[in-house]
Amino acid sequence: MVDVDSTDRSRVVCTPEELMVMKRADDEIVEKIRRRREAHAESLNYDAKLITEDLQRQERESGAVVVRRPPRKPRVLPNRPSA
């Protein structure tokens, strides 16, 4: 058992109360994104092809620089003995 009073307080990033405030802010952002995504999908009848085309069109028209990288080569994992 660790005595709470003897723990290193310098490792505490924030209090539980501060964490809850940050979590609520994150939740609001996530919910806003989900509502926007749902409205966009609904406006295109949930057609995946139309959604993809529209997002690609928006990307092109935005003028933002989009980084494109070549696909990664698959990693070969070492053989593990079976259990």
Steps between C-alpha positions, in 0.01 A plus 500: 500500500627847414450782742328774300673775698842359417448480121694731273258788435722637222364227270140621538406674176161625613243447771201270448278810484714657228494170311119496502486855360741402221302182430176696466669741258631205297156339506342819365752511215448133418122543506522803269710299254256207516200726437676660202597161357147367546345806331743468210424129456125563521523775238649245260255220585771306689653404165866416578612573143335844497636581846853406392475700178365804684774487764766467230346797314506708819861400555598609147312830524637587842844572361654337808820306450427130537796276569492176306739226597567169329350197674719339762650161442348241732713414800598139543445397858735246654369147535374424845479152642143379529353461846 
